[in-house]
Amino acid sequence: MIRLTTENTKNAIAKAKQLRPKVIFISDRTFEVKSANNENSYTVRFDVQNGEKLGQCECKASERGLVCYHITSAAQVNIIRQSMKRQAA
Protein backbone atom coordinates (compact mmCIF):
# COMPACT_ATOMS: atom_id res chain seq x y z
CA MET A 1 0.00 0.00 0.00
CA ILE A 2 1.15 3.51 -0.80
CA ARG A 3 0.82 6.37 1.69
CA LEU A 4 -1.35 9.07 0.07
CA THR A 5 -0.28 12.67 0.58
CA THR A 6 -1.02 15.99 -1.05
CA GLU A 7 2.47 16.01 -2.55
CA ASN A 8 2.47 12.55 -4.12
CA THR A 9 -1.06 12.75 -5.56
CA LYS A 10 -0.82 16.11 -7.34
CA ASN A 11 0.29 14.79 -10.77
CA ALA A 12 -2.06 11.80 -10.63
CA ILE A 13 -5.02 14.08 -9.86
CA ALA A 14 -4.19 16.24 -12.89
CA LYS A 15 -3.99 13.14 -15.11
CA ALA A 16 -7.27 11.77 -13.75
CA LYS A 17 -9.01 15.09 -14.49
CA GLN A 18 -7.70 14.95 -18.03
CA LEU A 19 -8.48 11.27 -18.75
CA ARG A 20 -11.68 10.83 -16.69
CA PRO A 21 -11.59 7.05 -16.18
CA LYS A 22 -14.70 5.15 -15.14
CA VAL A 23 -14.85 4.15 -11.45
CA ILE A 24 -17.06 1.27 -10.32
CA PHE A 25 -17.78 0.52 -6.66
CA ILE A 26 -17.09 -3.14 -5.78
CA SER A 27 -17.26 -3.24 -1.98
CA ASP A 28 -16.28 -1.12 1.00
CA ARG A 29 -13.09 0.75 -0.02
CA THR A 30 -12.57 -1.43 -3.12
CA PHE A 31 -13.15 -0.12 -6.63
CA GLU A 32 -12.64 -1.11 -10.24
CA VAL A 33 -11.16 1.64 -12.40
CA LYS A 34 -11.38 1.32 -16.17
CA SER A 35 -8.65 3.09 -18.09
CA ALA A 36 -9.61 6.05 -20.22
CA ASN A 37 -9.69 3.91 -23.37
CA ASN A 38 -11.67 1.12 -21.60
CA GLU A 39 -9.02 -1.43 -22.63
CA ASN A 40 -7.76 -2.13 -19.11
CA SER A 41 -9.31 -2.22 -15.69
CA TYR A 42 -7.59 -2.21 -12.32
CA THR A 43 -8.70 -3.00 -8.79
CA VAL A 44 -7.99 -0.19 -6.33
CA ARG A 45 -8.17 -0.65 -2.55
CA PHE A 46 -7.98 1.86 0.29
CA ASP A 47 -7.18 1.55 3.96
CA VAL A 48 -6.42 3.78 6.93
CA GLN A 49 -3.72 2.65 9.34
CA ASN A 50 -2.57 4.72 12.30
CA GLY A 51 -4.35 7.73 10.80
CA GLU A 52 -2.52 7.46 7.47
CA LYS A 53 -4.49 7.10 4.23
CA LEU A 54 -3.22 4.28 2.04
CA GLY A 55 -4.04 3.18 -1.49
CA GLN A 56 -3.14 0.24 -3.71
CA CYS A 57 -3.68 -0.42 -7.41
CA GLU A 58 -2.79 -3.34 -9.66
CA CYS A 59 -1.19 -1.17 -12.37
CA LYS A 60 2.55 -1.02 -13.10
CA ALA A 61 2.97 2.52 -11.73
CA SER A 62 1.50 1.54 -8.38
CA GLU A 63 3.62 -1.61 -8.27
CA ARG A 64 6.65 0.74 -8.49
CA GLY A 65 5.34 2.73 -5.50
CA LEU A 66 3.85 5.64 -7.48
CA VAL A 67 0.40 7.08 -6.96
CA CYS A 68 -1.43 6.46 -10.25
CA TYR A 69 -4.45 8.19 -11.70
CA HIS A 70 -6.50 5.06 -10.98
CA ILE A 71 -5.94 5.58 -7.25
CA THR A 72 -6.83 9.27 -7.31
CA SER A 73 -9.94 8.62 -9.44
CA ALA A 74 -11.17 5.95 -7.04
CA ALA A 75 -10.20 8.11 -4.05
CA GLN A 76 -12.64 10.79 -5.13
CA VAL A 77 -15.49 8.27 -5.22
CA ASN A 78 -14.33 6.72 -1.92
CA ILE A 79 -14.34 10.13 -0.20
CA ILE A 80 -17.88 10.80 -1.40
CA ARG A 81 -19.08 7.34 -0.27
CA GLN A 82 -17.47 7.66 3.17
CA SER A 83 -19.01 11.12 3.59
CA MET A 84 -22.46 9.81 2.68
CA LYS A 85 -22.10 6.93 5.15
CA ARG A 86 -21.25 9.37 7.96
CA GLN A 87 -24.23 11.57 7.10
CA ALA A 88 -26.59 8.58 7.14
CA ALA A 89 -25.40 7.42 10.54
Order of alpha helices (4+ residues) and beta strands (2+ residues): beta-alpha-beta-beta-beta-beta-alpha-alpha
